[in-house]
Amino acid sequence: MVGHIDDSLSDQLGGMIITRAFTANGRPLTILVGYMRDQAALSGTLNELYELHLPLLTVESLPNSME
């Protein structure tokens, strides 16, 4: 889909689960969810998104269900 991140980039983005959606005004939106083992892994994933010239809307820390 145009405007969405392709599933083939999951490994490049730290194994994130890629979900495609649309905003209320119909613009493409990609949601990435996954576990980052440390801050360096998060930084690497954020750098990959930057190098792909993709805008980042938000980053959230979710409760860890493994604890």
C-alpha positions as CSV (number, residue, x, y, z in Angstrom):
1,M,0.0,0.0,0.0
2,V,1.2,3.5,-0.8
3,G,2.1,5.4,2.3
4,H,2.4,2.4,4.6
5,I,5.5,0.6,5.8
6,D,5.9,-2.8,4.1
7,D,5.9,-5.9,6.3
8,S,9.3,-6.9,4.8
9,L,10.9,-4.1,6.9
10,S,10.0,-5.7,10.2
11,D,13.4,-7.2,10.7
12,Q,15.1,-3.9,9.8
13,L,12.9,-2.2,12.4
14,G,13.9,-4.4,15.3
15,G,11.2,-7.1,14.7
16,M,8.4,-4.7,15.2
17,I,4.8,-5.8,14.4
18,I,3.6,-3.6,11.6
19,T,-0.1,-2.6,11.5
20,R,-1.6,-0.4,8.8
21,A,-4.5,2.0,9.4
22,F,-5.8,5.4,8.2
23,T,-6.2,8.7,10.1
24,A,-9.7,10.2,10.4
25,N,-9.0,12.3,7.3
26,G,-7.9,9.2,5.3
27,R,-4.1,9.6,5.4
28,P,-2.1,6.4,5.7
29,L,-0.8,5.5,9.2
30,T,1.5,2.7,10.3
31,I,1.6,1.5,13.9
32,L,4.7,-0.3,15.1
33,V,4.5,-2.4,18.3
34,G,7.3,-4.5,19.8
35,Y,9.7,-5.1,22.6
36,M,13.0,-3.2,22.7
37,R,15.6,-4.9,24.8
38,D,17.3,-1.6,25.7
39,Q,17.7,2.0,24.8
40,A,20.3,1.2,22.1
41,A,17.8,-1.0,20.3
42,L,15.2,1.7,20.4
43,S,17.7,4.3,19.1
44,G,18.6,1.9,16.2
45,T,15.0,1.5,15.3
46,L,14.3,5.2,15.5
47,N,17.4,5.8,13.3
48,E,16.1,3.4,10.7
49,L,12.8,5.3,10.5
50,Y,14.7,8.6,10.2
51,E,16.8,7.2,7.3
52,L,13.6,6.1,5.6
53,H,12.4,9.8,5.9
54,L,9.3,8.8,7.7
55,P,7.6,11.2,10.1
56,L,7.3,10.0,13.7
57,L,4.1,11.0,15.4
58,T,4.5,9.5,18.8
59,V,6.5,7.0,20.9
60,E,4.9,5.3,23.9
61,S,6.2,3.0,26.6
62,L,3.6,0.3,27.2
63,P,3.5,-1.9,30.3
64,N,5.6,-5.0,30.0
65,S,3.3,-8.0,30.2
66,M,6.4,-10.3,30.7
67,E,7.0,-8.9,34.2
